[in-house]
Amino acid sequence: MPYSRTDMAAKAAADIPEGWVVNLGIGMPTLIANEVPLEREVIFQSENGVLGMGPAPEQGKETPWLINAGKQFVTLRKGGSFCHHADSFSMIRGGHIDLCVLGGFEVAENGDLANWATSENDTAPAVGGAMDLGAGAKRLWVVMDHTTKDGRPKIVEKCGYPLTALSNVSRVYTNLAVLDVVPELGFVVRDIADGVSLEELQAKSAAKLHTRA
Amino acid sequence: MINKIVNSLAEALSGVKDGSTVLIGGFGSAGQPDELIEALIEQGAKDLVCVANNAGTGHVGLARLMELGRVRKIICSFPRSANSVVFEQLYREGKIELEIVPQGTLAERMRAAGAGIPAFYTATSHGTLLARGKEEREFEGRHYVMERALHADVALVEAWKADRWGNLVYNQSGRNFNPVMATAAELTIVQTQHIVELGDLDPEAIATPGIYVNRVVQVDRGAPWAP
């Protein structure tokens, strides 16, 4: 059974220790926040200048003045603060963010990430903060499906799509497995979904998968 | 007496010239100076270079300005938001130039402009398409890309509260690009819902000191539209 989106988010969330400052990318990564209990104090940053985001607001209590980078309504938890965009990206570029989790089109075995444009001739690609986060966060994890909808591997030897960040991805959570990206070695299987064999996982990947001996 | 408060949106936008580079604050609808953008549409300046995080949505505001053929070029990080129909059509037809800038680099280029720094090096975008043609340097074994300051003629800013010196306080995530843009333009124009007496803003809470602000106009806008 492949992992559901919630499973993937929960797996990533379980690996985030108390005290980390974490930026979650738009889309699937955003779900991770729901899986971190409030008692475990993880500080969520949003690049539009929100540090210390809390859970989604109750219905009817949303304020349009308080949104995240995905432009969804959010709340601020006790201890939270606001800053302007240049300060927010100083936190990111300056290495003050412990972890960033982004979505991905492709991750390569050297840790390269492609997630912003689908070709060199993409008419108007939208990069947002992905390159800043990819280069600046202390750790970069990716949450994505293991293959494209039509079955092409997204775990690859070398990215075919234009790069977002070079050699920075250290872990990938897919619907089939959790993979570490180890320098000089490549993908190492950390966890695998129930009922998925290593052979099947390898067949759905376009890079060599290693197992911990 | 220093008094930067003007009485109308028309007065706030007066003198904006054709060919201006215009910074537009806001992220999503929060902190977006909608009334000033409408007033710029009325004012008539054309051949503009607009700088904003997004490239407008629907057929209002920045999208409307583009639809009217008044924007020569847009500099932004994320042109493809939901419903950015006007931009996409103009871009397909080759009627608008696009410069994509990573979001943090965009903010820092304006911060640099306001801080008197002509250029800076950042690791962001190294090895990607967005670094093409840019000078690169290595510092302590890491690669960096040189980015230039982004100066503007005009900044359109939304603030929660303002006083007659142009001191500004923002509301939650409505702050976003506004304080950075306020520093980077020759003419910084602010719309605010609340004009207060000089001395009423907590000096510890002023995010934009009035030194960066030229004009303030009061608007009744309520909350921003839902994102």
Interface residues (C-beta under 8 A of the other chain):
Chain A: S46 E47 N48 G49 V50 E62 T63 P64 W65 L66 I67 N68 A69 K71 Q72 F73 L76 F82 C83 H84 H85 A86 S88 F89 I92 R93 A117 E120 T123 A124 P125 A126 V127 G128 G129 A130 M131 D132 A135 G136 P162 L163 T164 A165 L166
Chain B: F27 G28 S29 A30 A55 S77 F78 P79 R80 S81 F87 E88 Y91 R92 L98 I100 V101 P102 Q103 G104 T105 A107 E108 M110 R111 T122 A123 T124 S125 H126 G127 T128 L129 L130 Y170 N171 Q172 S173 G174 R175 N176 F177 N178 P179 V180 A207 A223 P224 W225 A226 P227
